[in-house]
Amino acid sequence: MVSSLLSLTLLGSPALAEAPKPAAKSSDTSRAEASRLTSAFLGDTPLLSDLQSLVDEVGGRATGSPSNLRSVDWALARFREAGVEARKEPFQMPGLWLERSASASVRGTGVGFSPRIAAMPFSTATPKGGMTAPLLDAGKGTGKDFQSLGEKAKGAFLLVDQTELKNVDDLFREYAESAEIEQRAFAAGAAGVVYVGSRPNNTLYRHNVSVGMSNTRPMMVMERDGALRAQRLLRAGKTLTLTADIDIQSGPAYESYNVIGELRGSTRPDEVVVIGAHLDSWDLGTGALDNGANVAMLIDVARQMKRLGIKPARTLRFALWNGEEQGMYGSAGYVKTHEAELDKHVMAASFDIGCGRINGFFTGGRPELPPLVDRALEPVKGLGPFTQVDAPIVGTDNFDFMLHGVANLVANQEPALYGPNYHARSDEMDKCDPQQLRLNAAITGALTYGFAQMDAKLPRQSRAQIEELMRTTDLGQQMKNFNVWEDWATGKRGRKGAATTGSETR
């Protein structure tokens, strides 16, 4: 498959390639430029000082917060100081959600303690002074657990056990399980859900409520030791109540901003390669792994290309997205703003899994794409091996490009310290391996330059092809887990066109 696709590309197959422009660089020149670019990141660049400035000075950057607005100005300044043209592009956030404070107390006969909690994004506020309800043990939140609770679940806070999270696989399992648990809890009329914290050392973190802004209940994560104490008491027969006091700043739709740094193409300026990372973060920690490291990395890729005088054939857009954590709204806003140009978008890549080694890319269920990624990574094959996983992935800013049929990539990274620190108070600068981040920059530089220069260009998929991807993969189920299926089904997101029958996922 790989060799046949490369042969088709080299022969100028109309499905994959367009004829080279007369002014195209020679392959020797391109190889030399790629080598200079990738070598640059192993020297003394501002990459690490940028990361430190973003996370230590600006701090956590929840969309809608003052620190998030500061991060937009910070990013614009970094691009412009590097001589890279940059702009902020507005998009609409559907509503404001920020936690002001959250506290809880557990009470029973002869028992009283106050474990720390964090409000889940899109939790409702409680009345002033707090809300008190029975606290019940809901086990793992399975269907059988809810059958055992029966009518008792109505009007109660349900304490749901979670396995301690060790890696990224556990994280995706947690997302899938939470969506099912919350549907059961809402159907049972629970007052709210209290998750036993899945992170070690009593680390608090944020996990979106699965129904997003339509949620109508207080929802929270409780530090692990305190939650397990409450669980043991309940299982020993104690009757407990929980008082939760959650203060939320909320509001209607408002305008936020993506930051776009651009290097104009020299011979194919109307063709666009998007390289993206999200600028926003949650606010318990300072968002170094998720996703400040990749923001700083992309700025440095643009900076080094400009410094070395590299003029890409295609236009490169280095996109720093906002609103990602709350529903990938910044990248959704971009595809809406640039919808008329999407036929000319060659590829959109997302970097969003911390500082672990990039070991390949998710290529979105497009079998023609992995050979092109392999070709782009050829200059840095010594930093491999690289394995492409040809499967669609939901949960970051490739998503709306995929729903619009644009070839898309997500960097697949070794877990390192990402999972346990995800959205957590512990997501700080010291969790990032500086040497690996530099090596990742070299890999990203090679990928970016490769897609800017190669002749190959995959055609944009039709809506019918996107629906077929949903039928033949777990894409639809992933969309449901991330609360974005209805947006597709109702036409709020994704490529327009006649829907085929039977488009429900397997």
C-alpha positions, 0 to 999 in steps of 0.5 A: 500500500505504501509503495503504490501510493508513493508511486501514484504521487510521484507520477502525479495521480490527480487524486493525490497530487498536482503538477509542480509549479515551475518555480518549485525548489529542487529536492536537494534544496528542500532537503538542505532547508529541512536539515537546517530547520530541524537542526535549529531546535537543538541549539539555543532557541527561546522555546523554553523561556517562552514556555516558562513565561506563559505558564509562570507569568500568565498562568492558567488560561481558562477561556473567558478569564482575564489571564486567557485574554493576557495569553492572547496578547502574549502570543501575538507579541511572541509571533511579532517579535519573531517577525512572523505576521500574526493576528487574532481572529474572533469566534463565538463561545456559547457561554461563560463558565468559570469557577470562583470557589468550591468547598464541601463538608461531610457530616454524620453522627459523630463524623465531620470533615471537609475534603477539598473539591473542584467543580466540574466544568459546567457544574451549576452553582449552589445556593449561597451558603451551600446545598445539602443532600444525602451522600450515597455510595453509587459504587462504580456507577454501573447499571447494576449499581443504579438498580441497587440504589433504586429510588434512594438516588433521587435528590441525593449526591452520588459518590462514584468510585474511580480507579486511580488513573495511570496513563492516557488509556485510563484517561479515555476510559474515564471519559467514556465511563463518565458519560454513561454514569452521568446519564444514569445519574440524571435519569435517576434524579440525583442531586449531583455526582461526586467523583472519587478523585482518580489522581494520586496524592489528592491532586484535584483536576477538572473533567467536563460534565458530559452534557456540557452547558445543558447541565442542571446539577452541581457536579464535582471531583473530591480529593481521593483520600477524603472521598475514599474515607466517605466511601468507607464510612458509607460501606460501614453503615454510616448515614452521611450528608454532603454540603457543597458550596460552589460559586460559579461565574457564568454568562451568555455567549461572548467573543473569544480569540484564536491567534494565527501566525502566518508565513505566506506561501511563495509559490502556492499561497492559496494552499494552506497547511494548519499547524495547531495547539490550544492556548487555553487551559484549565486553571487549577495548574498553569497548563504546561503539559496541556497545552503550553508546551505545544504552544511554545513549540509551534511559536518556535517552529514559526520563529526558526523558519522566519530566522532561517529565511525559509519560504514555504511553497504553501501558506503555513498557519500556526494556529493557537486555539482558544475554547478547546477545553470547553468544546473545541470552539476556537477551531470550530470558529476557524472552519466557520470563518474560513469555510470558503477556503477549506477546499484549499486546506491541505492538512490540519495538525493538532499537537495536544498530548504534552511533552512525551516523545512524538512517536507518530500521528493519528491520520483520521481513517484516511489510508492515503495519508500515512505515506505522506506523513512518512515522507514528511518525517524522513529528515528526522527518521533518526528520532523515530521510529514513527508509527502512523495510526490510521484512525479518527480521534475526537477530543482536540482541534483536528475535530472540526477539520475532520468533520469538514473533510480536511485531511487531519493529524493528531500527534501521538505522544508517549504518555510521560507524565501527561495522564496523571497531571491532565487538567490537574493542579499538578500541571506545572513547568517541572512536568515537561522534559525540556530536551524531549520538547526540543526534539519534538520541535524538530519533528514538528518542523520536519512535518510542517516543512514537508507538507508545505513543500510536497506536491501531494494534496489529498482531496477534501472528503464529502459529507457522505464520505465522512458519514461512511467513516462514522459507520465503519469506525468508532468515531460516532461513539467518540463524538457522543462521549465528548458531547459533540454528536448532536452538533453534527446531527443537527447541522451545527458542525460539519460539512453541509450536504445531503445526509445519507440514510442510516447514518447512525453509528455502529 
